[in-house]
Amino acid sequence: MELLGAIFHFFADFFNAFVKPLAPHFIDKLGIDNKTFASFIALLGGITSIFQVFFGMYFDKIKRDGIYITVIVVLEVFLVSFLGIVKSAILFFSLVVVIRLLNSMFHPLGASFAGRRSKGKHVALFSVAGTLGAGIAPVFITFYQEKIGIEKLYFLTLFFIPVLLLLSLKIFSYEKPVEAKKLSFKGDIFKLWPIFLIVASRSFSMDIFHTYIPIYMNEVGKSLVVGGSILTFGMMFGVFTNFFGTIVLEKTNDKFTNTIGFVGMGIFGLLFVFVPNLWLKVVSFVLFDGFSFFTMSSNIVSAQKLLPNNKALASGISMGFSWAIGSFLSSGYAAIFGNNTIFMFLSASVFPLLTILIYNFGVKSK
């Protein structure tokens, strides 16, 4: 059943990832500037992700995971159909809020389902499936926009909803044993502080790069498909590094794994900024993304091990709350500096290097 949880994660993140690659289209269609779009998308992502903590607390107490997984993902896919129809910025951002909220609701539930047998490879498979879905989405949706048009997204969503309902037959009746216990902040939740620092920092940097890559490519005269394809290349490389990071974690420890990931992010992010050749920049971004995903599954595994009886909450904090804080930071940062694209990339490259220094020398992990 863990495989089905991973498949649902693929579809949830595939459809959720349609907005950023189409940033130039929405900016033009809705009459807004780069700074406004980037800061609002980051802010919306942060607001909806922060609710993962509360969703995690709730889902640790319920048994029928299969029903919730099915309803949440099917509803998300259905609402994505309307992205191509809305014509006002307010309606567009409102729709994105609801879609992101459903996606955030799914993540702690799905990660808890994936980790029900406490095997790191199952959590890694779950995370990799989401990365794969989000990685394919940019090139797919930009090509779809060019050839068909996103106003006809319902062709796609109405095809996949029956597929999801058919897949759900095997997990619909699943019930888990409820083992959640009452937690104290200092004794339990504060154990996740080092993971929070790492994930929030990674979120800040990844959010900036993933938002601004399509915008930058548009600024240098490349098409939407090129921008979407570059995002896909980075995330597809991240599929492999994501799983590999968990293997490294199991053979070493948290600090070694996170140090590799963050030093790699910093180095290749800086190369993206300073190399003059456009295609060397593309290679640098792909490597940046690979190192970003290197620590993704490993930190979820670490969080669930620290709170073994509250896996949904642990996942919600490590994936949702921490990610939300990073999104809030990038949103505020974009609101101030967001029209200077290269400076945004530079900041997102330096930040991981500063974070890993604090993590290794200023944070005492438990």
ZAMARGU-4260 file (C-alpha; in steps of 0.2 Angstrom, whole numbers, plus 5000, padded with zeros to 4 digits):
<rodrens>
0) 5000/5000/5000 | 5015/5012/5002 | 5017/5012/4983 | 4999/5018/4981 | 5003/5032/4994
5) 5017/5037/4983 | 5007/5037/4967 | 4994/5048/4976 | 5009/5060/4981 | 5014/5060/4963
10) 4997/5066/4957 | 4995/5078/4971 | 5012/5087/4968 | 5010/5086/4949 | 4994/5096/4948
15) 5000/5107/4962 | 5016/5112/4952 | 5007/5120/4937 | 5007/5138/4944 | 5026/5143/4945
20) 5031/5137/4927 | 5017/5148/4920 | 5023/5163/4930 | 5026/5174/4914 | 5009/5169/4907
25) 4999/5174/4923 | 5010/5190/4926 | 5005/5195/4908 | 4987/5189/4909 | 4983/5197/4927
30) 4993/5213/4924 | 5005/5211/4939 | 5024/5213/4940 | 5037/5200/4944 | 5039/5206/4962
35) 5020/5205/4966 | 5018/5188/4958 | 5034/5180/4967 | 5030/5188/4984 | 5012/5183/4984
40) 5015/5165/4978 | 5028/5163/4991 | 5017/5170/5005 | 5002/5159/4999 | 5013/5144/5000
45) 5019/5148/5017 | 5002/5152/5024 | 4995/5135/5017 | 5010/5125/5022 | 5010/5131/5040
50) 4993/5122/5043 | 5002/5106/5040 | 5006/5106/5059 | 4987/5106/5063 | 4983/5094/5050
55) 4997/5082/5057 | 4990/5084/5074 | 4972/5079/5068 | 4978/5065/5056 | 4988/5057/5070
60) 4971/5054/5079 | 4960/5047/5065 | 4960/5029/5058 | 4953/5030/5040 | 4968/5037/5031
65) 4962/5030/5014 | 4946/5040/5014 | 4955/5056/5017 | 4969/5053/5005 | 4957/5050/4991
70) 4945/5064/4994 | 4959/5077/4997 | 4969/5073/4981 | 4953/5071/4970 | 4947/5088/4976
75) 4963/5096/4972 | 4964/5089/4955 | 4946/5095/4951 | 4950/5113/4957 | 4966/5114/4946
80) 4954/5114/4931 | 4949/5132/4935 | 4966/5139/4934 | 4964/5143/4916 | 4947/5151/4918
85) 4950/5164/4931 | 4953/5181/4924 | 4956/5192/4940 | 4971/5192/4952 | 4960/5190/4967
90) 4951/5175/4960 | 4967/5167/4954 | 4976/5169/4971 | 4961/5163/4980 | 4960/5147/4970
95) 4979/5144/4972 | 4976/5146/4991 | 4963/5132/4991 | 4973/5121/4980 | 4989/5123/4991
100) 4979/5121/5007 | 4973/5104/5000 | 4990/5099/4995 | 4997/5104/5012 | 4983/5094/5020
105) 4988/5078/5010 | 5007/5079/5015 | 5007/5075/5033 | 4994/5062/5031 | 5003/5054/5016
110) 5020/5054/5024 | 5013/5046/5040 | 5005/5033/5029 | 5021/5030/5020 | 5031/5028/5037
115) 5018/5017/5045 | 5031/5003/5045 | 5045/5014/5050 | 5055/5010/5035 | 5066/5025/5028
120) 5065/5018/5010 | 5046/5019/5011 | 5046/5037/5016 | 5060/5041/5003 | 5049/5032/4989
125) 5034/5044/4995 | 5045/5059/4994 | 5053/5054/4977 | 5036/5051/4969 | 5031/5069/4974
130) 5047/5076/4967 | 5044/5066/4951 | 5027/5073/4949 | 5032/5091/4953 | 5047/5088/4941
135) 5037/5083/4926 | 5024/5096/4929 | 5034/5111/4923 | 5038/5105/4905 | 5022/5096/4904
140) 5011/5111/4908 | 5021/5124/4898 | 5020/5112/4883 | 5001/5110/4886 | 4999/5128/4887
145) 5008/5131/4870 | 4999/5117/4861 | 4981/5116/4869 | 4979/5130/4881 | 4977/5130/4900
150) 4959/5136/4898 | 4956/5118/4893 | 4964/5110/4908 | 4948/5101/4912 | 4952/5088/4898
155) 4967/5083/4909 | 4959/5083/4926 | 4943/5074/4920 | 4954/5060/4913 | 4964/5058/4929
160) 4950/5059/4942 | 4942/5042/4937 | 4960/5035/4938 | 4963/5041/4955 | 4946/5034/4961
165) 4950/5017/4954 | 4967/5017/4962 | 4959/5022/4979 | 4949/5006/4980 | 4964/4997/4988
170) 4967/5010/5001 | 4949/5017/5004 | 4946/5005/5018 | 4963/5006/5027 | 4963/5009/5045
175) 4978/5012/5056 | 4981/5010/5074 | 4980/5026/5083 | 4995/5028/5094 | 4997/5047/5096
180) 5002/5053/5113 | 5002/5070/5121 | 5018/5080/5118 | 5027/5093/5127 | 5035/5107/5118
185) 5052/5107/5127 | 5053/5088/5129 | 5047/5083/5112 | 5043/5096/5099 | 5059/5106/5102
190) 5069/5090/5097 | 5065/5095/5079 | 5073/5112/5080 | 5088/5108/5070 | 5077/5100/5056
195) 5066/5116/5056 | 5082/5127/5053 | 5088/5116/5039 | 5071/5114/5030 | 5066/5133/5032
200) 5083/5138/5025 | 5081/5125/5010 | 5063/5131/5007 | 5069/5150/5006 | 5082/5146/4993
205) 5072/5133/4983 | 5057/5144/4982 | 5067/5159/4975 | 5076/5148/4962 | 5060/5139/4957
210) 5050/5155/4956 | 5063/5165/4946 | 5070/5153/4934 | 5055/5154/4922 | 5055/5173/4925
215) 5073/5174/4921 | 5072/5164/4906 | 5058/5175/4899 | 5069/5190/4903 | 5083/5183/4892
220) 5071/5179/4878 | 5067/5161/4880 | 5050/5153/4879 | 5039/5147/4893 | 5043/5129/4888
225) 5062/5132/4890 | 5059/5139/4908 | 5047/5124/4912 | 5060/5112/4905 | 5074/5118/4915
230) 5064/5117/4931 | 5059/5099/4926 | 5078/5095/4923 | 5082/5101/4940 | 5068/5092/4949
235) 5071/5075/4939 | 5089/5075/4945 | 5082/5078/4962 | 5072/5062/4961 | 5088/5053/4962
240) 5097/5063/4974 | 5082/5063/4985 | 5082/5044/4987 | 5101/5044/4988 | 5101/5056/5002
245) 5091/5044/5013 | 5104/5030/5009 | 5118/5042/5015 | 5108/5046/5031 | 5106/5028/5036
250) 5125/5025/5033 | 5131/5041/5042 | 5121/5055/5051 | 5110/5070/5050 | 5125/5083/5050
255) 5135/5074/5037 | 5120/5073/5025 | 5114/5090/5028 | 5132/5097/5026 | 5134/5089/5009
260) 5117/5096/5003 | 5119/5113/5008 | 5137/5116/5003 | 5132/5109/4986 | 5117/5121/4985
265) 5128/5136/4989 | 5142/5132/4977 | 5131/5128/4962 | 5119/5143/4966 | 5134/5155/4966
270) 5140/5147/4949 | 5123/5150/4942 | 5125/5169/4947 | 5143/5171/4941 | 5145/5161/4925
275) 5142/5171/4910 | 5136/5157/4898 | 5117/5154/4899 | 5118/5135/4897 | 5132/5134/4910
280) 5119/5143/4921 | 5106/5129/4917 | 5119/5116/4922 | 5122/5125/4938 | 5104/5126/4942
285) 5101/5108/4939 | 5115/5104/4951 | 5109/5116/4964 | 5092/5108/4963 | 5100/5091/4965
290) 5109/5096/4981 | 5093/5104/4987 | 5083/5088/4986 | 5097/5078/4993 | 5091/5082/5011
295) 5072/5081/5008 | 5068/5063/5012 | 5082/5062/5025 | 5074/5075/5036 | 5057/5068/5036
300) 5064/5051/5041 | 5074/5060/5055 | 5059/5069/5061 | 5048/5053/5061 | 5061/5044/5071
305) 5061/5058/5084 | 5042/5057/5086 | 5038/5039/5082 | 5020/5040/5089 | 5016/5056/5081
310) 5022/5054/5063 | 5009/5065/5055 | 5014/5079/5066 | 5032/5076/5064 | 5030/5076/5045
315) 5019/5092/5046 | 5033/5101/5056 | 5047/5095/5045 | 5038/5097/5028 | 5025/5110/5032
320) 5028/5122/5046 | 5047/5123/5042 | 5044/5125/5024 | 5031/5139/5027 | 5043/5149/5037
325) 5055/5148/5023 | 5041/5153/5011 | 5037/5168/5022 | 5055/5174/5022 | 5056/5172/5003
330) 5040/5182/5001 | 5045/5196/5012 | 5062/5196/5003 | 5054/5196/4986 | 5043/5210/4991
335) 5058/5221/4994 | 5071/5215/4981 | 5060/5205/4970 | 5062/5215/4954 | 5081/5212/4954
340) 5082/5194/4948 | 5100/5191/4949 | 5101/5198/4967 | 5087/5186/4972 | 5098/5171/4965
345) 5113/5177/4974 | 5104/5179/4991 | 5097/5161/4988 | 5114/5154/4985 | 5123/5163/5000
350) 5109/5158/5013 | 5112/5139/5013 | 5131/5142/5016 | 5127/5153/5031 | 5114/5141/5037
355) 5125/5126/5037 | 5138/5135/5047 | 5125/5139/5060 | 5119/5121/5060 | 5136/5114/5062
360) 5143/5126/5075 | 5129/5135/5083 | 5115/5122/5085 | 5115/5107/5097 | 5105/5093/5089
365) 5098/5080/5100
</rodrens>
